[in-house]
Amino acid sequence: MNRRESSLDAVEQIRHADNHTWFHPWEYLGDAGQANRTQVQRAEGIHVYDEQGQRLIDGPGGMWCMQIGYGRHEMAEAIAAQALQLPYMNPFSLTSATPVRLAAKLAELAPGDLNHVFFTTGGSTAVDTALRFVHFYNNLKGRPQKKHIISRELAYHGSTYLCATVTGKDRDQNWFDIQSPFSHFLPAVNPARRPAGMSLEAFCDARVADLENKLRELGAENVAAFIAEPVQASGGVIVPPEGYLKRCWDICRQHDVLFIADEVVTGFGRLGHWFASEAVFGIQPDMLTCAKGLTSGYLPLGALLISERLFQEVSGDNAKGASFGHGFTYSGHPVCCAAALKSIEIIERENLLQHVREVSPYFLERLHALREIPLVFDTRGMGLVGVVECTVRQMLESGVPEAELYAFETELGLRIDQHCHELGLMVRPLTNQCVFSPPLVISREEIEQMFDILHEAILRTQRDLERELGLALR
Ligand SMILES: Cc1ncc(COP(=O)(O)O)c(C=O)c1O
């Protein structure tokens, strides 16, 4: 057997074993056993290589986590050096220089007085920690009724039980028993879906009023926190109207409701700043969750940052003898923290935040230019994160049943994805939307290539549909 045949065999073996043994995150079980996923064999810079050896631009940047690009030798070296020096340390009773340095660095980079860092294993556990801290905090302060959490429809805060209770995406609500008496959802804040004729300002007023009304309904004395992604990521890259977050933050402060900014996606340069809360939206959250770009996806790690004020309110004499009885075996894992420190060093040394600020206007210009294609319904984005949403308007207008439209639109995202793949781009189809959050190191020329491919892929999909449906899309 020659080498080519043996590697083809290996590809087939992996495909078979993957189809039959690896139960993937968010797996669509209708396809179980025949998903035939793309196999990513290696990666370099902004590109991944599939099992055919084809080079693809990594449009979604892994899962919105690849900031510094693939194949960084110094990341591998930092990880190896830490693994050799100290691969593990019990964080419940000991400490060590690497996690301490990272905690100090995060406190320095974070806005305001977010000085206390609780390390977790990822974004979900960071959100869980925030919610558990909120309840712990109010119990200690002697107001056990102040427990309700306000979130928003289409929010994604993770997949553990607790953070799923504040996740507002329909599919998360299906088939799981995740109802919580403490969770409440405000309507989604997607300006593209505002009623016809409503101005952006009026839409913003209405969504801010949703928060005020909910506080009135529940009684602010019963509401512990409001949790929000500054830009809702997997809900469809929903950028709130100007001023919305700031006004919500003001309302929270007026009512002694904590503001939790979930910056799992928006942190570490995605919007051109270490964190988006203050630098982009002018808010100073009481707690901030981060993960993903913290290590550029090289290793799993998350963190909850807590304000000095909150920390002091439950510390020393205020602690009333309590411990915060929450933690993970891998909290502050030294190897993951070494990866985070190196990734942050690279972002600083290569001025990647400045780079994002420089290239993102072009990224957004090209993204929004896609609107001229009839199949494109909407484009949204900020910094280096964006989405293109497609639909056949004639179908929308003809009042096709919801389930049928959903199936058609899911297929639509997959069709675009397939054309993109043929042309050398990986996208992340979310039903009828394709999401982009490329590695921050992407150059202007590479952004140009990415959108040239996407443009062509959408046109090809549109031509296919026109042929199949026998109509001209408009
Ligand atoms: C805003 C937000 N919060 C939390 C999470 C959960 O993070 P993880 O998958 O690392 O648990 C995600 C994941 O996509 C996210 O986008």
The ligand as an SDF file (V2000), in Angstrom:
LIG
                    3D

 16 16  0  0  0  0  0  0  0  0999 V2000
  -21.0510   34.7580   25.5510 C   0  0  0  0  0  0  0  0  0  0  0  0
  -20.7100   33.3460   25.9380 C   0  0  0  0  0  0  0  0  0  0  0  0
  -20.7260   33.0020   27.2220 N   0  0  0  0  0  0  0  0  0  0  0  0
  -20.3950   31.7660   27.6250 C   0  0  0  0  0  0  0  0  0  0  0  0
  -20.0450   30.7960   26.7190 C   0  0  0  0  0  0  0  0  0  0  0  0
  -19.6860   29.4210   27.1760 C   0  0  0  0  0  0  0  0  0  0  0  0
  -18.3220   29.2290   27.0800 O   0  0  0  0  0  0  0  0  0  0  0  0
  -17.6960   27.7570   27.0530 P   0  0  0  0  0  0  0  0  0  0  0  0
  -18.1610   27.0970   25.8030 O   0  0  0  0  0  0  0  0  0  0  0  0
  -16.2050   28.0060   27.1100 O   0  0  0  0  0  0  0  0  0  0  0  0
  -18.1700   27.0460   28.2690 O   0  0  0  0  0  0  0  0  0  0  0  0
  -20.0120   31.1140   25.3580 C   0  0  0  0  0  0  0  0  0  0  0  0
  -19.6310   30.1080   24.3620 C   0  0  0  0  0  0  0  0  0  0  0  0
  -19.7680   30.2750   23.1700 O   0  0  0  0  0  0  0  0  0  0  0  0
  -20.3630   32.4220   24.9600 C   0  0  0  0  0  0  0  0  0  0  0  0
  -20.3850   32.7620   23.6560 O   0  0  0  0  0  0  0  0  0  0  0  0
  1  2  1  0
  2  3  1  0
  2 15  2  0
  3  4  2  0
  4  5  1  0
  5  6  1  0
  5 12  2  0
  6  7  1  0
  7  8  1  0
  8  9  2  0
  8 10  1  0
  8 11  1  0
 12 13  1  0
 12 15  1  0
 13 14  2  0
 15 16  1  0
M  END
$$$$
